[in-house]
Amino acid sequence: MKVEEPPPISPVAPKVGERGVVPSNSPQTSKDREQDEAQSRRDPTQDIASLHGVDEADIEPDLRRVFIALLEEVAHLRENLERNQKRVEFLTELADRDPISSLLNRRAFIRELTHGLTLLSNDDGHGCLALLRVENLSEIHQARGLAIGDAIVEHVGELLGNNMRLGDIVGRVEGAVFGLIMVGRNVASAQEETQAIAASLESHPLFHQSIEIPLSIKWALHILTPGEDAAEAMAAVDHALRHDDGIHE
């Protein structure tokens, strides 16, 4: 999933049936033409005033000009605000995403882990943190180049992003390591899911120019506990991954 910048806001074109717009194949009577001509001569600022519940006839000419200028400025500010809000949303999404895998980056993943631990403490529930590492990514880099290595990361990111359970959080922690947060899941369920994900990744190799590039996946699981912070949880599961501990309590 690639993040794309939102397009600029375009004015909405009038539709057939709206004021002053008639179907091209509809005959226009003389009365219709007179109404259209009268409408075209009508000051558009009258519509702006009436939109705000003000009768144009009750406004003095000088005050009317000031009033209409203010209304136009409000409309302009609203348009700029909407455009800026969309821009902020785009930049926020961009800052949280790893550019290769399109998953959450490490910073955003740690933030979600902190939030998950807070929920765990409040609800006295269950939760687990898993790390999955592509063991042969370094070999692929050396044998086939960085471009293929990046293609592997993108491939794994797509597989993980498309196969997560509702409520699970997945991100790219670093290099060949991907993280999975499972709040509300007991150890048996989390272990089953992590094993299934690792098996799925290994059963879906990357095909590049008719060449099959298999994946070797190693994983570790850490049981989250109330009162634990994100740094402690990450250190524990990283230790389990590096020392083949499997599940770390």
C-alpha positions as CSV (number, residue, x, y, z in Angstrom):
1,M,0.0,0.0,0.0
2,K,1.6,3.2,-1.1
3,V,0.6,6.5,0.5
4,E,-0.4,9.1,-2.2
5,E,-0.7,12.8,-1.6
6,P,-4.4,14.0,-1.8
7,P,-5.3,15.9,-5.0
8,P,-6.1,19.6,-4.8
9,I,-9.7,20.5,-4.1
10,S,-11.6,21.3,-7.2
11,P,-14.8,23.3,-7.4
12,V,-17.9,21.2,-7.8
13,A,-19.4,21.6,-11.3
14,P,-23.1,22.4,-11.5
15,K,-25.4,19.5,-12.3
16,V,-28.4,19.4,-14.7
17,G,-31.4,20.4,-12.7
18,E,-29.6,22.9,-10.6
19,R,-30.5,26.6,-10.9
20,G,-29.7,27.9,-14.4
21,V,-28.7,24.5,-15.8
22,V,-31.1,22.7,-18.2
23,P,-30.7,19.5,-20.1
24,S,-29.3,20.1,-23.6
25,N,-32.2,18.2,-25.3
26,S,-34.9,20.0,-23.3
27,P,-36.8,22.8,-25.2
28,Q,-36.6,26.1,-23.5
29,T,-39.7,28.3,-23.4
30,S,-39.7,32.1,-23.6
31,K,-40.7,32.1,-19.9
32,D,-37.7,29.9,-19.1
33,R,-35.4,32.2,-21.0
34,E,-36.7,35.3,-19.2
35,Q,-36.1,33.6,-15.9
36,D,-32.6,32.6,-16.9
37,E,-31.8,36.1,-18.1
38,A,-33.2,37.6,-14.8
39,Q,-31.1,35.1,-12.9
40,S,-28.0,36.0,-14.8
41,R,-28.6,39.7,-14.0
42,R,-29.0,38.9,-10.3
43,D,-26.1,39.8,-8.1
44,P,-24.6,36.5,-6.9
45,T,-23.8,38.2,-3.6
46,Q,-27.5,38.2,-2.9
47,D,-27.5,34.4,-2.7
48,I,-24.5,34.5,-0.3
49,A,-26.4,36.9,2.0
50,S,-29.6,34.9,1.8
51,L,-27.6,31.7,2.6
52,H,-26.8,33.3,6.0
53,G,-30.4,34.4,6.7
54,V,-29.9,38.0,5.8
55,D,-32.2,39.9,3.4
56,E,-30.1,41.8,1.0
57,A,-32.6,44.6,0.8
58,D,-32.1,45.3,4.6
59,I,-28.4,46.0,4.2
60,E,-27.0,49.4,3.4
61,P,-24.8,49.5,0.3
62,D,-21.5,50.2,2.2
63,L,-22.3,47.7,4.9
64,R,-23.4,45.2,2.2
65,R,-20.0,45.4,0.5
66,V,-18.2,44.8,3.8
67,F,-20.6,42.0,4.7
68,I,-20.1,40.2,1.4
69,A,-16.3,40.6,1.6
70,L,-16.3,39.0,5.0
71,L,-18.5,36.1,3.8
72,E,-16.2,35.5,0.8
73,E,-13.1,35.6,3.1
74,V,-14.8,33.0,5.4
75,A,-15.5,30.8,2.4
76,H,-11.8,31.1,1.4
77,L,-10.6,30.3,4.9
78,R,-12.8,27.3,5.1
79,E,-11.4,26.0,1.8
80,N,-7.8,26.6,3.0
81,L,-8.6,24.8,6.3
82,E,-9.9,21.8,4.5
83,R,-6.9,21.6,2.2
84,N,-4.5,22.0,5.2
85,Q,-6.3,19.3,7.1
86,K,-5.9,16.9,4.2
87,R,-2.3,17.8,4.0
88,V,-1.7,17.2,7.7
89,E,-3.4,13.8,7.4
90,F,-1.2,12.9,4.5
91,L,2.0,14.0,6.2
92,T,1.1,12.2,9.4
93,E,0.4,9.0,7.5
94,L,3.7,9.4,5.6
95,A,5.6,9.9,8.9
96,D,4.2,6.7,10.4
97,R,4.9,4.4,7.4
98,D,8.0,2.5,6.4
99,P,8.6,3.5,2.8
100,I,9.5,0.0,1.6
101,S,7.1,-2.3,3.3
102,S,4.3,0.3,3.8
103,L,3.8,-1.1,7.3
104,L,4.2,1.0,10.5
105,N,7.8,2.1,11.0
106,R,9.6,1.5,14.3
107,R,8.5,4.9,15.9
108,A,4.8,4.3,15.2
109,F,5.0,0.6,16.2
110,I,6.5,1.5,19.6
111,R,3.8,4.1,20.0
112,E,1.1,1.5,19.3
113,L,2.8,-0.9,21.7
114,T,2.8,1.7,24.5
115,H,-0.9,2.2,23.8
116,G,-1.6,-1.5,23.9
117,L,0.2,-1.9,27.2
118,T,-1.9,0.9,28.6
119,L,-5.1,-1.0,27.6
120,L,-3.6,-4.1,29.1
121,S,-3.1,-2.4,32.5
122,N,-6.5,-0.9,32.5
123,D,-8.4,-4.1,31.5
124,D,-6.2,-6.6,33.3
125,G,-6.2,-8.6,30.0
126,H,-3.9,-10.7,27.9
127,G,-1.5,-9.7,25.2
128,C,1.6,-10.8,23.4
129,L,4.4,-9.2,21.3
130,A,6.0,-11.2,18.5
131,L,9.0,-10.6,16.3
132,L,9.5,-12.3,12.9
133,R,12.9,-12.1,11.1
134,V,13.7,-13.0,7.5
135,E,16.8,-15.0,8.2
136,N,18.1,-15.1,4.7
137,L,17.6,-11.5,3.8
138,S,21.3,-10.7,4.2
139,E,22.2,-13.6,1.9
140,I,19.7,-12.3,-0.7
141,H,21.3,-8.9,-0.5
142,Q,24.7,-10.3,-1.1
143,A,23.7,-12.7,-3.9
144,R,21.2,-10.6,-5.8
145,G,21.7,-7.0,-4.8
146,L,19.9,-4.4,-2.7
147,A,17.0,-4.0,-5.1
148,I,15.9,-7.6,-4.7
149,G,16.4,-7.3,-0.9
150,D,14.0,-4.4,-0.9
151,A,11.6,-6.4,-3.1
152,I,11.7,-9.1,-0.4
153,V,10.8,-6.5,2.3
154,E,8.0,-5.1,0.2
155,H,6.8,-8.7,-0.5
156,V,6.8,-9.6,3.2
157,G,5.1,-6.3,4.1
158,E,2.3,-6.9,1.7
159,L,1.7,-10.5,3.0
160,L,1.7,-9.4,6.6
161,G,-0.6,-6.4,5.9
162,N,-3.1,-8.5,4.0
163,N,-3.3,-11.4,6.6
164,M,-3.6,-9.7,10.0
165,R,-6.5,-10.4,12.3
166,L,-8.7,-7.5,13.2
167,G,-7.1,-5.6,16.1
168,D,-3.6,-6.8,15.5
169,I,-0.8,-4.2,14.8
170,V,2.0,-5.0,12.5
171,G,5.1,-3.0,11.6
172,R,8.7,-3.2,10.4
173,V,10.9,-2.8,13.4
174,E,14.2,-2.7,11.6
175,G,15.9,-4.3,8.6
176,A,14.6,-7.8,8.2
177,V,12.6,-7.8,11.5
178,F,8.9,-7.3,11.7
179,G,6.8,-6.9,14.8
180,L,3.3,-8.0,15.7
181,I,1.2,-6.7,18.7
182,M,-1.6,-9.0,19.8
183,V,-3.6,-7.4,22.6
184,G,-6.4,-9.5,24.1
185,R,-4.8,-12.8,23.0
186,N,-3.6,-15.5,25.3
187,V,-0.3,-17.3,24.9
188,A,-1.7,-20.3,23.1
189,S,-3.6,-18.2,20.6
190,A,-0.7,-15.9,20.0
191,Q,1.7,-18.7,19.5
192,E,-0.6,-20.4,17.0
193,E,-1.1,-17.2,15.0
194,T,2.7,-16.4,14.9
195,Q,3.5,-19.9,13.8
196,A,0.8,-19.7,11.1
197,I,2.2,-16.4,9.9
198,A,5.8,-17.7,9.7
199,A,4.6,-20.8,7.8
200,S,2.6,-18.6,5.4
201,L,5.6,-16.4,4.7
202,E,7.8,-19.4,4.0
203,S,5.1,-20.9,1.7
204,H,4.9,-17.7,-0.4
205,P,8.4,-17.1,-1.9
206,L,9.2,-14.0,-4.0
207,F,9.2,-14.6,-7.8
208,H,11.5,-12.3,-9.7
209,Q,12.1,-12.8,-13.4
210,S,10.9,-16.4,-13.2
211,I,13.3,-17.1,-10.3
212,E,11.9,-18.3,-7.1
213,I,13.4,-16.7,-4.0
214,P,12.4,-18.6,-0.8
215,L,12.1,-17.1,2.6
216,S,13.4,-18.4,5.9
217,I,11.5,-17.1,8.9
218,K,12.5,-17.1,12.6
219,W,10.2,-15.9,15.3
220,A,9.9,-15.2,19.0
221,L,7.1,-14.4,21.3
222,H,6.9,-12.3,24.5
223,I,4.0,-12.3,27.0
224,L,3.0,-8.7,27.8
225,T,2.4,-8.0,31.5
226,P,0.6,-5.0,33.2
227,G,3.0,-2.3,34.3
228,E,5.6,-3.2,31.7
229,D,6.8,-0.5,29.3
230,A,7.4,-0.7,25.6
231,A,11.2,-0.6,25.9
232,E,11.2,-3.6,28.3
233,A,8.9,-5.6,26.1
234,M,11.0,-5.0,23.0
235,A,14.2,-5.9,24.8
236,A,12.7,-9.1,26.1
237,V,11.3,-10.3,22.7
238,D,14.6,-9.3,21.0
239,H,16.6,-11.3,23.5
240,A,14.3,-14.3,22.8
241,L,14.7,-13.9,19.1
242,R,18.5,-13.7,19.2
243,H,18.9,-16.6,21.7
244,D,16.3,-19.0,20.2
245,D,14.2,-18.9,23.4
246,G,10.9,-19.1,21.4
247,I,8.5,-17.8,24.1
248,H,9.7,-15.4,26.7
249,E,7.6,-14.7,29.8
